[in-house]
């Protein structure tokens, strides 16, 4: 069943907060997400990679010096955010 791993991922620690932050701000850099959530770089990086693999988040690298990485929700991510909002604002 494909839905079980996806649901486990979406409901795992930090993921709802990442999705909600991206829903509110639309596009955020890695450092903005890290500061907003007060999460370690390692954990955030791991969670964002998983969200990319599930096509929930898009990663964009801006060719600046130093390069900046930005994240935003895909259409799927937007739909997931709308489903999570009632759970997060309780």
Kinemage of the C-alpha trace (Angstrom):
@kinemage 1
@onewidth
@group {chain A} dominant
@subgroup {mainchain}
@vectorlist {calphas} color= white
{ca unk a 1} P 0.000 0.000 0.000
{ca unk a 2} L 1.570 3.288 -1.132
{ca unk a 3} L -0.362 5.560 1.218
{ca unk a 4} L 1.064 4.195 4.483
{ca unk a 5} L 4.685 5.338 3.929
{ca unk a 6} L 3.505 8.697 2.594
{ca unk a 7} L 1.267 9.305 5.609
{ca unk a 8} L 4.010 8.222 7.992
{ca unk a 9} L 6.321 10.726 6.348
{ca unk a 10} L 3.846 13.606 6.364
{ca unk a 11} L 3.001 13.050 10.011
{ca unk a 12} L 6.578 12.489 11.212
{ca unk a 13} L 8.319 14.948 13.507
{ca unk a 14} L 9.027 18.385 11.964
{ca unk a 15} L 7.348 17.636 8.619
{ca unk a 16} L 3.959 19.265 9.390
{ca unk a 17} L 5.769 22.371 10.636
{ca unk a 18} L 7.942 22.506 7.504
{ca unk a 19} L 4.910 22.151 5.243
{ca unk a 20} L 2.946 24.762 7.191
{ca unk a 21} L 5.847 27.263 7.138
{ca unk a 22} L 6.224 26.857 3.388
{ca unk a 23} L 2.465 27.194 2.952
{ca unk a 24} L 2.474 30.509 4.809
{ca unk a 25} L 5.604 32.013 3.245
{ca unk a 26} L 5.410 30.314 -0.197
{ca unk a 27} L 9.215 30.261 -0.679
{ca unk a 28} L 11.860 29.993 2.023
{ca unk a 29} L 15.594 29.513 2.091
{ca unk a 30} L 17.123 26.672 4.044
{ca unk a 31} L 18.376 29.115 6.679
{ca unk a 32} L 14.973 30.804 7.003
{ca unk a 33} L 13.349 27.438 7.621
{ca unk a 34} L 16.049 26.502 10.109
{ca unk a 35} L 15.614 29.767 12.030
{ca unk a 36} L 11.816 29.668 11.930
{ca unk a 37} L 11.582 26.095 13.179
{ca unk a 38} L 14.624 26.142 15.454
{ca unk a 39} L 15.704 22.745 14.138
{ca unk a 40} L 19.179 21.362 13.466
{ca unk a 41} L 20.604 21.545 9.950
{ca unk a 42} L 20.914 17.769 9.778
{ca unk a 43} L 17.295 17.098 10.706
{ca unk a 44} L 15.974 19.804 8.388
{ca unk a 45} L 18.118 18.586 5.511
{ca unk a 46} L 16.965 14.987 5.997
{ca unk a 47} L 13.289 15.963 6.170
{ca unk a 48} L 13.508 18.227 3.121
{ca unk a 49} L 15.178 15.469 1.106
{ca unk a 50} L 12.341 13.079 1.972
{ca unk a 51} L 9.766 15.727 1.047
{ca unk a 52} L 11.526 16.216 -2.294
{ca unk a 53} L 11.463 12.465 -2.920
{ca unk a 54} L 7.687 12.431 -2.333
{ca unk a 55} L 7.245 15.461 -4.646
{ca unk a 56} L 5.848 17.568 -1.790
{ca unk a 57} L 8.608 20.176 -1.948
{ca unk a 58} L 10.614 21.682 -4.816
{ca unk a 59} L 14.238 22.638 -4.207
{ca unk a 60} L 15.723 25.497 -6.240
{ca unk a 61} L 19.385 26.517 -6.191
{ca unk a 62} L 20.113 30.161 -7.034
{ca unk a 63} L 23.494 30.643 -8.724
{ca unk a 64} L 24.776 33.224 -6.265
{ca unk a 65} L 27.963 33.333 -4.251
{ca unk a 66} L 27.506 31.512 -1.998
{ca unk a 67} L 24.736 29.500 -3.699
{ca unk a 68} L 21.365 29.823 -1.986
{ca unk a 69} L 18.834 27.048 -1.783
{ca unk a 70} L 15.119 27.798 -1.694
{ca unk a 71} L 12.168 25.532 -1.049
{ca unk a 72} L 8.509 25.756 -1.964
{ca unk a 73} L 5.536 23.437 -1.947
{ca unk a 74} L 4.383 21.608 -5.036
{ca unk a 75} L 0.663 21.385 -5.834
{ca unk a 76} L 0.606 18.143 -3.860
{ca unk a 77} L 2.305 19.920 -0.961
{ca unk a 78} L -0.299 22.692 -1.068
{ca unk a 79} L -3.109 20.139 -0.806
{ca unk a 80} L -1.379 18.405 2.086
{ca unk a 81} L -0.923 21.770 3.832
{ca unk a 82} L -4.640 22.478 3.540
{ca unk a 83} L -5.378 19.113 5.147
{ca unk a 84} L -2.859 19.725 7.956
{ca unk a 85} L -3.919 23.272 8.868
{ca unk a 86} L -6.831 22.219 11.098
{ca unk a 87} L -4.473 19.921 13.007
{ca unk a 88} L -1.793 22.577 13.477
{ca unk a 89} L -3.901 25.494 14.683
{ca unk a 90} L -5.591 23.681 17.554
